[in-house]
Amino acid sequence: MIDKDFANTVDVIAKGLEEVVTGDQSLNQVSSHWIKQNPKWNAVNRGLFAETLMEVTRWWRLLNAIVNKSTEIKNKESYRLKVLTYFLIKSNDARVGELLSKPIQDDIKSCYQQLQSERAIAESVPDWLNSLGEKELGNSWANEIKALNILPPIVLRVNTLKTNKNELLKRLNAEGFLVNGLNQLDAIILSKRADIFKSKAFFEGQFEIQDASSQLVAPFLDIKSGMRVVDACAGHGGKTLHIASLMKNKGKILALDNADWKLEELLNRASRAGVSIIETRPITTTKVVKRLKDKADRLLLDVPCSGLGVLRRNPDSKWRLTPEKIEEIKKLQAYILDKYTQMVKLGGKFVYSTCSILPSENQDQIQSFLARTNGTFILEEEKSISPSESGFDGFYMARLVRVK
């Protein structure tokens, strides 16, 4: 007997996949839309839909190749078959047997095995990206792309302005969430996936969702209470809020971004977190940066990047990236380094960070910057975080001090 709920969910996932692949909306936008369109879904249905839509987007190239190769299913209900293929080969879901015959299942499995020797298809990335990864990372690329195809864990950052790690662990366990502390300051991981946004502790501002690698950036700034800190690419403010907690809400943080709506969201998050030292300024002209010349004790440049270190949580980005876009991004990174670092005062420091694993966006950018600035800054420390070695997002950070 066919599980109608499962069959209906497969149909909606197939529609969502088509929208992600062929439309101009992001994976998150499509996912949110379909969840709102199905208010009767319970938490299990919503979780199944959101997680599976993410995974079929991640494995899009592989699923597409299998369906095109299979003589049994070629040219039939393409997107729906790709979703069912995912359930068969990646999650081994027995319910697929209700919707696909045994000969079709065997053919899909056979095609899957035949494609394993072609890395770009087996790991589901564009050919150009596979070539770029091999060129920049050499033998380590195989391990990195494999790690970046694993569903990311949910990691929380304790808001130490309102609670501490032990107290939050107790609170969340009491609320029914399965959580454990990580061997990292203020980091907690969910040992079982759940809608943590429904926690009362979240509404009270006791934590933020932030990957363990991302949580290393703010401490890397070497900040102290009372400092004047500029977060020049603040975005939604995850790192800004972390900086505020490390400063014990004492001093001044200027959060800059060229998107007003992101800064508005940052202020809402700051209010929930009990942070009062953040001032937002949209970057409308170059004058915003020039007026802050020599004013910052610390500067964070969490620059736009390819995002290849966070493909696990944004798998749709690999289908939108192009070699040309990465080159444009690298030019923007160099521009930000050259123009924004004028905000650092003598003796002050800045951190350049990306969520990329490409040396051309990371170490190479810093070395080029140092060569251009003729000894104005010196590199104090740099750190690369490998997804395959850490189990978390790929990140790079470099801390430089202004010496003249």
Summary of the structure (lengths in Angstrom):
residues: 404
radius of gyration: 22.9
end to end distance: 75.6
largest distance: 75.6
contacts: 1323
relative contact order: 0.09
helix: 51%
strand: 16%
